[in-house]
């Protein structure tokens, strides 16, 4: 092709047909420009397809991680619902010495001494953000919703989770320094009369439970509930958008419990 164009140019110049040569030269330049534009468009299209593949990959990971996080959130919510019920039993004096000697004694004794941390998976979101600048417009609304889940909701959860961790840490330190029976309880699951008196009547213990309940239910539980609502909304949208299988148990009462079991 290049040899053909060269022959045409040489023929026109040898025949002194300058005007025709000029027209031909302009036409050749136009063809070159068109070729370059086509190459650029093809390259842009290929780059766009590559970004689309990366974004789709990230969204698939997010969908899977949200499925895991929502299931964990459901379990954690039920964990604190149970804690709330048990704390109310203790605060309203519905428990007796007999309850602390029965099979569920450790459930009562440990009500304010442990937590269920909620750690959100962020691998998919981080991959998405690394490619978000060239994301198609159809994903913009979804991106904003994802930022709410992975930035705003996650920040609130971590803050309230850390506060609750500190409350429990202080309480366990108090037991270790002030209650000789604490090691018997923690290591041998034994509860003596002094421990029972503490759990039934000690004002400091009930103050701790009030603080634990406030932090766990009023703050962490509420933040976790908001996260689950937003996460489920995004998860459902991703399920439809990517035509994926719904891996979440639709009925969250799957994790329910009967409070009468603890009476």
C-alpha positions as CSV (number, residue, x, y, z in Angstrom):
1,X,0.0,0.0,0.0
2,X,2.8,2.4,0.9
3,X,4.6,1.5,-2.4
4,X,1.4,2.2,-4.4
5,X,1.1,5.7,-2.8
6,X,4.7,6.5,-3.5
7,X,4.3,5.5,-7.2
8,X,1.3,7.8,-7.5
9,X,3.1,10.7,-6.0
10,X,6.1,10.2,-8.2
11,X,3.9,10.0,-11.4
12,X,2.0,13.2,-10.6
13,X,5.2,15.1,-9.9
14,X,6.9,13.8,-13.1
15,X,3.9,15.0,-15.1
16,X,4.0,18.4,-13.5
17,X,0.4,18.0,-12.3
18,X,1.0,19.9,-9.1
19,X,-2.6,20.7,-8.3
20,X,-3.6,17.1,-8.6
21,X,-0.6,16.2,-6.5
22,X,-1.7,18.7,-3.8
23,X,-5.2,17.2,-3.7
24,X,-3.8,13.8,-3.5
25,X,-1.4,14.8,-0.7
26,X,-4.2,16.3,1.3
27,X,-6.3,13.2,0.7
28,X,-3.4,11.0,2.0
29,X,-3.0,13.2,5.1
30,X,-6.8,12.8,5.7
31,X,-6.5,9.0,5.4
32,X,-3.6,9.0,7.8
33,X,-5.5,11.1,10.3
34,X,-8.6,8.9,10.0
35,X,-6.4,5.9,10.6
36,X,-4.9,7.4,13.7
37,X,-8.4,8.4,15.0
38,X,-9.7,4.9,14.4
39,X,-6.6,3.4,16.2
40,X,-7.2,5.8,19.2
41,X,-10.9,4.9,19.4
42,X,-10.1,1.2,19.3
43,X,-7.5,1.7,22.0
44,X,-9.9,3.7,24.1
45,X,-12.6,1.1,23.6
46,X,-10.2,-1.7,24.7
47,X,-9.1,0.4,27.8
48,X,-12.8,1.0,28.6
49,X,-13.5,-2.8,28.3
50,X,-10.5,-3.5,30.6
51,X,-11.9,-1.1,33.2
52,X,-15.3,-2.5,32.9
53,X,-14.0,-6.0,33.5
54,X,-12.1,-4.8,36.6
55,X,-15.2,-3.0,37.9
56,X,-17.4,-6.1,37.3
57,X,-14.8,-8.2,39.1
58,X,-14.8,-5.8,42.1
59,X,-18.6,-5.7,42.2
60,X,-18.7,-9.5,42.2
61,X,-16.2,-9.6,45.2
62,X,-18.3,-6.9,47.0
63,X,-21.4,-9.0,46.4
64,X,-19.8,-12.1,48.0
65,X,-18.3,-10.1,50.9
66,X,-21.6,-8.3,51.6
67,X,-23.3,-11.7,51.8
68,X,-20.8,-12.8,54.4
69,X,-21.0,-9.4,56.3
70,X,-24.8,-9.4,56.4
71,X,-24.9,-12.9,57.7
72,X,-22.3,-12.0,60.4
73,X,-24.3,-8.8,61.2
74,X,-27.5,-10.9,61.7
75,X,-25.6,-13.2,64.1
76,X,-24.1,-10.2,65.9
77,X,-27.4,-8.5,66.2
78,X,-28.9,-11.6,67.8
79,X,-25.9,-11.8,70.1
80,X,-26.6,-8.4,71.5
81,X,-30.4,-8.9,71.6
82,X,-29.7,-11.8,73.9
83,X,-27.3,-9.7,75.9
84,X,-30.0,-7.1,76.3
85,X,-32.5,-9.6,77.5
86,X,-30.1,-11.1,80.0
87,X,-29.1,-7.7,81.3
88,X,-32.8,-6.8,81.8
89,X,-33.3,-10.0,83.8
90,X,-30.4,-9.0,86.1
91,X,-31.3,-5.3,86.4
92,X,-34.9,-6.1,87.3
93,X,-33.9,-8.7,89.9
94,X,-35.5,-11.6,88.0
95,X,-32.6,-13.9,88.6
96,X,-31.9,-15.8,91.9
97,X,-29.0,-17.8,93.4
98,X,-30.5,-21.0,91.8
99,X,-30.1,-19.5,88.3
100,X,-26.3,-19.0,89.0
101,X,-26.0,-22.6,90.0
102,X,-27.7,-24.1,87.0
103,X,-26.6,-25.1,83.6
104,X,-26.8,-21.5,82.2
105,X,-24.7,-20.0,85.0
106,X,-22.0,-18.9,82.6
107,X,-24.5,-17.2,80.3
108,X,-25.5,-15.0,83.3
109,X,-22.0,-14.5,84.7
110,X,-20.5,-13.5,81.3
111,X,-23.2,-11.2,80.2
112,X,-21.1,-8.1,80.5
113,X,-17.7,-9.6,79.9
114,X,-17.5,-10.4,76.2
115,X,-18.2,-8.8,72.9
116,X,-18.9,-9.9,69.3
117,X,-16.8,-7.7,67.0
118,X,-18.0,-6.9,63.6
119,X,-15.2,-6.7,61.0
120,X,-16.4,-5.6,57.5
121,X,-14.6,-7.1,54.5
122,X,-13.3,-4.3,52.2
123,X,-11.2,-6.1,49.5
124,X,-13.8,-5.7,46.8
125,X,-14.5,-2.0,47.7
126,X,-10.8,-1.2,47.7
127,X,-10.5,-2.8,44.2
128,X,-13.5,-0.8,43.0
129,X,-12.1,2.5,44.3
130,X,-8.8,1.9,42.6
131,X,-10.8,1.9,39.3
132,X,-13.6,4.2,40.1
133,X,-12.4,7.3,38.2
134,X,-13.2,5.6,34.9
135,X,-16.3,3.8,36.0
136,X,-19.3,4.1,33.6
137,X,-22.0,6.5,34.6
138,X,-24.5,3.7,35.2
139,X,-22.5,2.8,38.3
140,X,-22.4,6.3,39.9
141,X,-25.5,5.9,42.1
142,X,-24.2,2.5,43.2
143,X,-20.8,4.0,44.1
144,X,-22.4,6.5,46.4
145,X,-24.4,3.8,48.2
146,X,-21.2,1.7,48.5
147,X,-19.3,4.6,50.0
148,X,-22.1,5.0,52.6
149,X,-21.7,1.4,53.6
150,X,-17.9,1.1,53.5
151,X,-16.9,4.6,54.7
152,X,-19.7,6.2,56.8
153,X,-21.3,3.0,58.3
154,X,-17.9,1.3,58.8
155,X,-16.6,4.3,60.7
156,X,-19.5,4.4,63.0
157,X,-19.3,0.7,63.6
158,X,-15.6,0.8,64.4
159,X,-16.0,3.7,66.8
160,X,-18.8,2.1,68.8
161,X,-17.1,-1.3,68.7
162,X,-13.9,0.2,70.1
163,X,-15.9,2.0,72.9
164,X,-17.5,-1.3,73.9
165,X,-14.2,-3.1,73.8
166,X,-12.8,-0.5,76.3
167,X,-15.8,-0.9,78.6
168,X,-15.3,-4.7,78.7
169,X,-11.5,-4.4,79.1
170,X,-11.9,-2.1,82.1
171,X,-14.5,-4.4,83.7
172,X,-12.2,-7.5,83.3
173,X,-9.3,-5.5,84.8
174,X,-11.6,-4.6,87.7
175,X,-12.4,-8.3,88.3
176,X,-8.8,-9.3,88.1
177,X,-7.7,-6.7,90.6
178,X,-10.6,-6.9,93.1
179,X,-12.2,-10.3,93.0
180,X,-10.3,-13.3,94.1
181,X,-12.9,-15.7,92.6
182,X,-12.5,-14.3,89.0
183,X,-9.8,-16.8,88.0
184,X,-12.0,-19.6,89.2
185,X,-14.8,-18.3,87.1
186,X,-12.8,-17.7,83.9
187,X,-10.7,-20.8,83.9
188,X,-12.7,-23.4,85.8
189,X,-16.2,-22.1,85.3
190,X,-16.8,-22.2,89.0
191,X,-19.1,-19.7,90.8
192,X,-18.9,-19.5,94.6
193,X,-21.2,-17.7,97.0
194,X,-19.1,-14.4,96.8
195,X,-19.4,-14.4,93.0
196,X,-23.2,-15.0,93.2
197,X,-23.6,-12.2,95.6
198,X,-21.6,-9.9,93.3
199,X,-23.8,-10.7,90.3
200,X,-27.0,-10.4,92.1
201,X,-26.5,-7.4,94.4
202,X,-23.3,-5.5,93.7
203,X,-24.0,-1.9,92.7
204,X,-20.7,-1.5,90.8
205,X,-21.6,-4.6,88.7
206,X,-25.0,-3.2,87.8
207,X,-23.4,0.1,86.9
208,X,-21.1,-1.8,84.6
209,X,-24.1,-3.6,83.0
210,X,-25.9,-0.2,82.5
211,X,-22.8,1.1,80.7
212,X,-22.4,-2.0,78.7
213,X,-26.0,-2.0,77.7
214,X,-25.9,1.6,76.7
215,X,-22.8,1.2,74.6
216,X,-23.8,-2.2,73.1
217,X,-27.5,-1.5,72.4
218,X,-27.9,2.2,72.1
219,X,-24.7,2.7,70.0
220,X,-23.1,-0.5,68.5
221,X,-26.4,-2.4,68.0
222,X,-28.0,0.7,66.4
223,X,-25.0,1.3,64.1
224,X,-24.9,-2.4,63.2
225,X,-28.6,-2.3,62.3
226,X,-28.1,0.7,60.1
227,X,-25.2,-1.0,58.4
228,X,-27.3,-4.1,57.7
229,X,-30.1,-2.1,56.2
230,X,-27.8,-0.2,53.8
231,X,-25.7,-3.4,53.0
232,X,-28.8,-5.4,52.2
233,X,-30.0,-2.6,49.9
234,X,-26.7,-2.5,48.0
235,X,-26.6,-6.3,48.0
236,X,-30.0,-6.6,46.4
237,X,-29.1,-4.1,43.7
238,X,-25.9,-6.0,42.9
239,X,-27.8,-9.2,42.8
240,X,-30.1,-7.8,40.1
241,X,-27.4,-5.8,38.2
242,X,-25.0,-8.7,38.0
243,X,-27.7,-11.4,37.8
244,X,-26.1,-13.3,40.7
245,X,-27.5,-15.8,43.1
246,X,-28.9,-14.5,46.4
247,X,-26.8,-16.1,49.1
248,X,-28.5,-14.4,52.1
249,X,-31.0,-16.1,54.3
250,X,-34.1,-14.0,53.6
251,X,-35.5,-14.5,57.0
252,X,-33.2,-13.0,59.7
253,X,-35.2,-14.8,62.4
254,X,-33.0,-17.7,61.5
255,X,-30.7,-16.4,64.2
256,X,-33.5,-15.9,66.7
257,X,-33.7,-17.3,70.3
258,X,-36.3,-17.8,72.9
259,X,-35.7,-15.7,75.9
260,X,-37.8,-18.1,78.0
261,X,-34.8,-20.6,77.7
262,X,-32.9,-18.4,80.1
263,X,-35.5,-18.2,82.8
